[in-house]
Amino acid sequence: MPGRVMSVVLCRPTVSGDMMPVAMGTCENLEEATKFNEVKPPNDSEVIRLIKSRVRTYFNNDGVIELDGGYHLFFVVVIETFSTMVYSCVGEAGMELQEALDFLNSKIRLIMSSSNIQMVIAQSNPYDLLGLLQPDILKFIKQHNETFPSAHQQRMIDIRRQVDDVRQVMADNVERIMERGERLESMEQRTEILRSSATSFKSTARRVQRHFCQKNLKWTLILLLIVTIVVAAIVLTILHRNGVI
């Protein structure tokens, strides 16, 4: 994710092994840009101290140093024809190495292209060239940072994103509740259908039961009638043989 430049520091190693500041510049409204971060980016003196202790300046190289608060110190060491130079910038957490190197190589190194500056830089004292170089440094920082939202705007973007996330969660919950309501309604409909079917089955069962009871009663009566007739016939036959009738 791209990020903003907090500050730029130009320095060069001296014969004695120290690191001499040449020029520096910070982004506009630095306090506003870093108000949501409890840790503040290092100032130019701290940057120079880090470069002196952790950067090798006797050959061309580049890299990044991780700092507290999510900041990064990006640097490019170039053995220029006029002097060895260390171009560095402090970027916020979202800044990538390649983005910072492109910024330092394509923008910041351009301010050293003046032949007048190249002639005097090797003999200059700390910050002698600040008045000449800082306007361009500030211009390049501003151009780079204008493509990114301010700290307040970023805060609003984050809040809006959180609100959108909450809204989406609520919409999902409402959709689930509606789906659950539809399922409950469907279950109620099925329950009513089952209840109606059970009632109908009960009525049908009663009718069938009465039908079979009536049928059983009919055959029982017929059977009793037949038995009665048979018994009567037997009794009459016996009585007739005995001359009773």
Sequence and secondary structure as in RCSB ss.txt:
>XXXX:A:sequence
MPGRVMSVVLCRPTVSGDMMPVAMGTCENLEEATKFNEVKPPNDSEVIRLIKSRVRTYFNNDGVIELDGGYHLFF
VVVIETFSTMVYSCVGEAGMELQEALDFLNSKIRLIMSSSNIQMVIAQSNPYDLLGLLQPDILKFIKQHNETFPS
AHQQRMIDIRRQVDDVRQVMADNVERIMERGERLESMEQRTEILRSSATSFKSTARRVQRHFCQKNLKWTLILLL
IVTIVVAAIVLTILHRNGVI
>XXXX:A:secstr
    EEEEEEEEE TTS EEEEEEEE TTHHHHTTT SS    HHHHHHHHHHH   SS EEEEEE GGG EEEE
EEEE SS EEEEEEEE TT  HHHHHHHHHHTGGGGG  HHHHHHGGG  TTTTHHHHHHHHHHHHHHHHTTS  
HHHHHHHHHHHHHHHHHHHHHHHHHHHHHHHHHHHHHHHHHHHHHHHHHHHHHHHHHHHHHHHHHHHHHHHHHHH
HHHHHHHHHHHHHHHHTT  
